[in-house]
Amino acid sequence: MWRAFELNKNPVEGFSAGLIDDDDIHQWEVVVIGPQDTLFEGGFFKAYLTFPHDYPHRPPKMKFITEIWHPNVAKNGDVCISILHEPGEDKFGYEKPEERWLPIHTVETIMISVISMLADPNSDSPANVDAAKEWREDPCGEFKRKVARCVRKSQEMAFD
């Protein structure tokens, strides 16, 4: 069901993941490595994945602990991407049901989606409106400066 052993045996590039406490399979710590050729390259962004007790029928919640400036990450660190949204119809009509949580998703598919999100922000449905505005209006200006600051801080914190 949880496949922590599989992740250790067959690691997926771009992140590492594991249980925070071996006695609690619902709490995971992940480190996302900033994807190459993106503004996040070189960063080490720590996050928590919290799985509900009725997983895989409901999605986990993901929260970055390391500061990150991104349109799809709320200022408190909560990640907002389609596959982490509750299954079923989107009451706002923005997402198709197949884009939302499905019980077939795993830690790997979640993390691949998060890495993809870093490389290609969705500013049409932002969790951080300020970051989305900067991304749309001046991605090489203030947005880039804020991301660079987060990358530097993540590098410093990675070795604490």
C-alpha positions in Angstrom: 0.0 0.0 0.0 2.6 2.6 1.0 5.6 1.5 -1.0 8.2 3.3 1.1 10.5 0.3 0.6 9.9 0.5 -3.2 11.0 4.2 -3.2 14.2 3.3 -1.4 14.9 0.4 -3.7 14.0 2.2 -7.0 14.4 5.9 -6.3 12.8 8.5 -8.6 15.0 11.4 -9.7 14.2 14.8 -8.3 13.1 14.0 -4.8 13.6 11.8 -1.8 10.8 10.7 0.5 10.3 8.7 3.7 8.4 8.3 6.9 9.0 11.0 9.5 8.4 8.4 12.2 8.5 4.7 11.4 5.5 4.2 13.7 3.3 6.6 11.7 2.7 5.7 8.0 0.5 8.8 7.5 3.3 11.4 7.9 6.0 11.6 5.3 8.8 14.0 4.8 9.9 14.8 1.2 12.7 16.9 -0.2 12.1 18.2 -3.7 15.3 19.0 -5.6 14.8 22.1 -7.8 14.4 20.9 -11.4 17.3 21.6 -13.9 16.8 24.6 -16.2 14.2 26.2 -14.0 14.4 29.1 -11.6 14.3 26.5 -8.8 17.4 24.7 -9.9 19.8 24.0 -7.0 17.1 24.3 -4.3 16.3 21.7 -1.7 12.7 22.2 -0.7 11.5 20.2 2.3 7.8 19.4 2.6 5.4 17.2 4.5 2.9 14.8 2.9 0.1 13.9 5.3 -2.0 11.0 4.2 -5.6 10.7 5.5 -6.7 7.4 7.2 -8.9 6.6 4.3 -6.0 6.8 1.7 -6.1 6.0 -1.2 -9.7 7.1 -1.5 -8.8 10.6 -0.5 -5.7 12.6 -1.4 -2.8 13.6 1.0 -2.1 17.2 1.9 1.3 18.6 1.0 2.9 21.5 2.7 6.3 23.0 2.0 8.3 23.6 5.2 11.1 25.4 3.3 10.0 28.8 2.1 9.1 28.7 -1.6 7.7 31.5 -3.9 5.4 29.9 -6.4 2.0 30.6 -7.8 0.7 27.2 -6.8 2.1 27.2 -3.3 0.2 29.3 -0.7 2.2 31.6 1.4 1.8 29.1 4.3 3.4 26.4 2.2 0.2 24.5 1.2 0.5 23.0 -2.3 -2.4 23.5 -4.6 -2.4 21.2 -7.7 -5.2 19.3 -9.3 -4.1 15.7 -8.3 -4.2 16.7 -4.6 -7.8 18.0 -4.9 -10.6 15.8 -3.6 -12.0 13.3 -6.2 -15.0 14.0 -8.3 -16.5 17.1 -10.0 -15.0 20.5 -9.5 -17.8 22.8 -8.2 -16.2 25.7 -10.1 -15.9 23.8 -13.3 -12.1 24.5 -13.7 -10.8 20.9 -13.4 -11.9 17.7 -15.1 -12.6 14.8 -12.7 -9.7 12.8 -14.2 -7.3 15.7 -13.3 -8.2 15.4 -9.7 -7.3 12.8 -7.1 -7.6 9.2 -8.1 -6.8 6.2 -5.9 -4.2 5.0 -8.4 -1.9 8.0 -7.5 1.2 7.2 -5.4 4.0 9.2 -3.7 5.8 9.0 -7.0 3.0 10.4 -9.2 2.4 13.2 -6.7 6.0 14.1 -6.6 6.4 14.0 -10.4 3.4 16.4 -10.6 5.0 18.7 -8.0 8.3 18.8 -9.9 6.4 19.5 -13.1 4.5 22.3 -11.2 7.8 23.9 -10.3 8.9 23.9 -13.9 5.6 25.1 -15.3 3.5 27.2 -12.8 -0.3 27.5 -13.4 -1.0 31.1 -12.8 -4.6 30.7 -13.9 -5.5 29.0 -10.7 -3.1 30.4 -8.1 -2.8 29.6 -4.4 -0.4 32.6 -4.1 -2.0 35.5 -6.1 1.0 37.8 -5.6 3.5 35.2 -7.0 1.1 34.5 -9.9 0.9 38.2 -10.8 4.7 38.5 -10.7 5.1 35.3 -12.8 2.7 36.6 -15.4 3.9 40.2 -15.5 7.6 40.0 -15.0 9.0 36.4 -14.6 12.6 37.6 -15.0 12.2 40.5 -12.5 10.8 40.4 -9.0 9.5 36.8 -9.3 13.0 35.6 -10.3 14.6 37.5 -7.4 12.2 36.0 -4.8 12.7 32.5 -6.1 16.5 33.0 -6.1 16.3 34.1 -2.5 14.3 31.0 -1.6 16.8 28.7 -3.4 19.7 30.3 -1.5 17.9 29.9 1.8 17.0 26.2 1.0 20.6 25.5 0.3 21.7 27.0 3.6 19.0 25.0 5.5 19.7 21.8 3.7 22.9 21.3 5.6 21.6 22.4 9.1 
